[in-house]
Amino acid sequence: MRHFVLALAAPAFLFLVLPGSTQAQCDIELGSAGVQVDCDNQSTPLAWAMWSGGTAPFTVNVAISSGPGGAYGSTNDNSWSGEMTNLSPGTQQATIAVIDAMGCQASTQVFWFDHVPMLPDVSFTHDCTVGPTLRWSGNFNTPPYSTSSFCPGPFNFNYHMMHIPTGQICNGSIAADWTAESPSGWHFGQALPAGDYVVDIFRGAALSCISPFNVECFFPVSALVPSNAGDCGVQFNLRTALAGALPSGTLMGDQLRAAGSIPATEPYSAMGYTYVGTALGASLTPSLLAVTGNNAIVDWVVVELRSASDPATVLHSRPALIQRDGDVVGLNGESYINAPVVSGNYHVTIRHRNHLGVMTATPRTLLWGSTTTMIDFRLSGTSAYGKGARTAVGTVQCLWPGDASMDGIIRYVGNDNDRDLILVAIGGSVPTNTVSNVYSILDLNLDGTISYAGANNDRDVILQTIGGVVPTAVRIHQLP
């Protein structure tokens, strides 16, 4: 498809005096001239001119105003066309001049806007309800230009998509067939079979792309839907530490794993925790419990993604596992956390059954299919929501231990205190009694034993968390 830019030129007259002749008037008149811009070949637009009068042969020269490019040709006719070459991006003006055999000349200036090759920014994603599908960011890449055009809505755009292996074609409108993920992103509303696709997204009747150029050319691009879809949703890395399991150093203890006490199924739903967007009863890969060293499993935790605008609102939560070195991993051992939500900004929260939870002070950007985001609550440089949300063990920032009732408040005395729960668990009368080889919320130092007195007892964990001096003091989690 070519677009025409037309310039009507007023006649230009030159007077020449030839030896041995009378004065003759130049009668060449440029009727029209312009540039035909081709979407498929916008780098070499076609210049053309039509004129009347003059004496053949004619020479045509097209000079670019802003650079060395242009065109040159000759003809015996009263019309000419030729491709312009050596154009630089942004060239928009040229002078077309026609000179006849007598040296008479007519010229005019023409203006045009370079076509911009608009390539839709599409990619493969795995929608968590639909399955393997394609996503459009709402943007067009515009090579060789460094800018891109943003389209504020799907309502004026259509699509054409072909599955290369089968030749199957799908056409329609973005508004009807694609699902909005955000104000500037959509995914195709159907699952797609694996294979190569050619995807073309182009403007409908109404202009809705913001661009510094007048004319855009919409081109298709290829996209691959792999046979192995992988995880859906955002991915990120997360680290933390549980002070109850970290008396010193940088590695937490894994006594529960070594004793075979860690349950294969997540324990939090049985404790009354309600997941958002995750089915109950998720299980870990059993072989993970055989891993020793830095990556040995310490315990189950819960990861929450909360609203950027309302951090009290949990948008998604899921069980995960924490290793001795603080890495929080998936239930099959994957080194990152995956959550079936769209790319965006979220407060990230980590919770443990007998430690106070902690949340990022500000929302963090999480992306589909990317593990570049690291949230390390072990570092003092990672700001936490609220005041005094973590405790330091040496150089490691940790979750506060001692919440034996999982109510978000650690109390040593008074109503609903956590200390009495431990005393009752060991029998209530002989403080030196212990209950061994257990997986219990009352085992505050995660050593597999509930103890009220003596070395490594759980009661002292509570006292230290509230300050160690005033027994009526409390420690409250810093979660909204």
Secondary structure, 3 states (H helix, E strand, C coil): CEEEEEECCCCCCCEECCCCCCCEECCCEEEEEEEEEEHHHCCCCEEEEEEECCCCCEEEEEEECCCCCEEEEEECCCEEEEECECCCCCCCEEEEEEECCCCCEEEEEEECCCCEEEEEEEEEEEECCCEEEEEEEEEEECCCCCCEEECCCCCCEEEEEEECCCCEEEEEEHHHHEEEEECCEEEECCCCCCEEEEEEEEECCCCCCECCCCCEEECCEEEEECCCCCCCCEEEEEECCEHHHCCCCCCCCCHHHHCCCCCCECCCHHHCCCCCCCCCCCECCHHHHHCCHHHCEEEEEEEEEEECCCCCCEEEEEEEEEECCCEEECCCCCCCEEECCCCEEEEEEEEECCEEEEEECCCEEEEECCCCCEEECCCCCCCECCCCCEEEECCEEEECECCCCCCCEEECCCCCCCHHHHHHHCCCCCCCCEEECCCCCCCCCCCCEEECCCCCCCHHHHHHHHCCCCCCCEEECCCC
